């Protein structure tokens, strides 16, 4: 079994939909009230957007540095 690519997983909408569904089901099993479930899901959703943004910006910055390094090597 190969190594998990966490950058890809954490930026995947399918991954966050699965996390949200799993957490919702667990909270319902433990009879947590609906308002609390909605708040938890809102936090998960907001966190997923923030994590995806941070990773995306990191990848863009890394690509920019790589491009700059390649252009200075050719000079």
Secondary structure by P-SEA (a helix, b strand, c coil): ccccaaaaaaacaaaaaaaaaaaaaaaaaacccaaaaaaaaaaaaaaaaaaaaaaaaaaaaaaaaaaaaaaaaac
